[in-house]
Amino acid sequence: MTIDTPVSDQVFHGKELKKIEDEEICMQCKDFSLFYGAKQALFDITMNIPSSRVTAFIGPSGCGKSTLLRCMNRMNDLVDGVTLKGEMLLRGEDVYGRSVNVTDLRRRVGMVFQKPNPFPKSIFENVAYGLRLQGVSNKREIEDRVEWSLKRAALWDEVGGRLQENAFELSGGQQQRLVIARAIAIQPEVLLLDEPASALDPISTLKIEELIFELKSQYTVVIVTHNMQQAARVSDYTAFLYLGELIEFDATDKLFTNPKEKKTEDYITGRYG
Amino acid sequence: MNTEKLGFFKSGTPWVWLNAGAVSISMIMVVGLLILIAVRGLGHFWPKTIWEIDYLEGDNQIVLLGERSKTETVPAKQLVASGLHLGFEEEFVERTLLKIGNRDMNGVDFKLIVKPAEMEVRKPVDAIVFERTQWGNFYGFLQSLSENGDTLDIKSGALWDELQSRLKRVDDLRDEIHEIEKYEIGKINYKIEKLRLKQRRIELSGISDPDAVSDIKSQRKILDDEYEILKGELGKLYSAIARDQALMTIQDGREKQVKLADIIKATKPNAMGLGTKLGHYFVNLKNFVTDDPREANTEGGIFPAIFGTVMMVLLMSVIVTPFGVIAAIYLREYAKQGFVTRLVRISVNNLAGVPSIVYGVFGLGFFVYFLGGNIDQLFYPEALPSPTFGSGGLMWASLTLALLTVPVVIVATEEGLSRIPSSVREGSLALGATKAETLWRTVLPMASPAMMTGLILAVARAAGEVAPLMLVGAVKLAPSLPLDLNAPFLHLERKFMHLGFHIYDVGFQSPNVEAARPLVYATALILVVVIILLNLSAIYIRNHLREKYRTMEH
């Protein structure tokens, strides 16, 4: 397999970044707190996730970054004993509002998990799953959309000829790209990535990172990562969380080169974590 | 020394030996059981040598002709104590059980011979054994054949071939008679019964409908005419089949005219080579599996019992799977996990341990008497007082066994559901699927191998169950199969035969226990084979599903 030459810095940041305050807002947290039973996991988090950008959450294990991500499409509804305070808005609309249909929300806010989790079906059926849920039954339309999604996920060249094979035949990296293809097939507005490359080898990781960069032209991407280099490589904005609190949120370049907070500096220089 | 010993124990080697020993003992027990059943059961179909034994008992010269069924060595003291005069001094005596057949002439089928001091044993090549439709086996020598009472002039060398060709004719006639009696007359009887019920229904409704009644009467007339025609044909066939007779002599020289119509099969086992014997062996085996039983189940085949067992198990599977799976889904996926669910789960697990006869009693009281009785009142009042669903039958037996096995399916399915990785569920939910859609499209297909495992266990338990069936529908002899060519084809109200019950009946309720004993083993073997086949087909389906829904390998 040939490895594409790493995308240069210039390409990565080709789109001129505005000041964070001037970005169009996609999702918003307002004094958002979360409790697992009596234990508080998130403390009054307030931040704006900008539209069509890649935002990374970094922080040591257990700092609440995955929890925050999972609140954005209400995956935490599945956990018993969770109570929430504050607001989570998607384009100004409360995600936890009474009139919100959870399944509609999840269609708008897609999610990819740490471990690749394809369904035990063919590659084609995996990508078509979300479409069929939406009631798309036109065979031609489904085929077109599957091809489009697989191309967007940079997987078409590798699997285009064997769509009827079981998804488990694919390698770990291919599976993860398949899962991303599955998520973008229903064209969500936001794509949440929960450590999408942590279970993958370096080559697959590189491909996923390139893919993330490609995706931000159309989607708002939020990525949780353990890997600070990865955050530095792919994201436009980075949020540092520590023990459930948002310590700092700024443009990635600024946060990594010139952090305002002492805790951020300690973390990115490897003093703890 | 001490530390060395300790080291040996710590190394775990004794553990390995203990475990391996336990496994070997289990294997030896299972394999030994199967071998015992197979040898005892399958040996029955081998054409056995006919012995002619000549000895003195007191002052009487005794000649016996028959098959050796069992030989054992017993202490002489024991025989003397039981009042037998031996006439010679020995510590141990050989005792043989000889199947002498000819029950109509000898009164008994078996004779126990204590090996006398002097005894002559021969293997007469001409000895013939008849398998008969009644009175058990016949052993003797063929003297002559007669047609309509007139002895035929045939050379003794050609007698045997002539007998076989005439038996072939009898066989064909018997098939024809069976065809007419069982199917054609059976069909007419079924229609006549339907007409009778229709007429009764009209009477019960209280509305006079002369058109319908006369219509029924004319149909009845047609059927009666058809029946008369068939009866005429039958009469001809019966007189044709009774044409030939064989004059036989038995061991003590007495003569007997045997009707060829009574003979199912005539063989000369002493004249057979190994190849011929092998051929007869497989024919006997095939007949055992495909024929109807005769003579209070002690002779003939066990086909209706095999059919009944398989039908009942299949029906039970069809009932138990949806019930068990739906209950498990509710318990695992929807019910709030708490005290009540735990209580329900414990009850379900304990239900699997309730003795099966208790289910039988419940089935009789609830299904047969209550449900069946009410169904009869509501839907079949014209047949009363004879019950339709109000007595044991295939449906009630299947339902009772489904009740018995539903805990197994619930437990296995729950186990399977809990093993589905949450990442797959989350993946589906994150795509905007509702819980029901996630279950239906992803979780249930992935849990289907576990459901099949539950079904396999259920089938294994249900197929071997006898006690409850005796109360809810298994019978010694069912007049017709629950599946036939008369609409509506599947007759759920009919009683059926079952291999397990057949074993019990043949082994312990039979008038001729000694003759039936090999059949008990053979039937047991068939039962085991049927269960294994049912399980293998379920396992095949499960492995297929497993391959299809292989879960993630990390």
Interface residues (C-beta under 8 A of the other chain):
Chain A: N73 M75 L78 T103 D104 R106 R107 G110 M111 V112 F113 K115 N117 P118 F119 P120 Y129 G130 L133 Q134 N166 F168 G172 V179 R182 A183 I186 A199
Chain B: P421 S423 V424 E426 G427 S428 L429 A430 L431 G432 A433 T434 E437 R441 T442 P445 M446 K548 Y549 R550 T551 M552 E553 H554
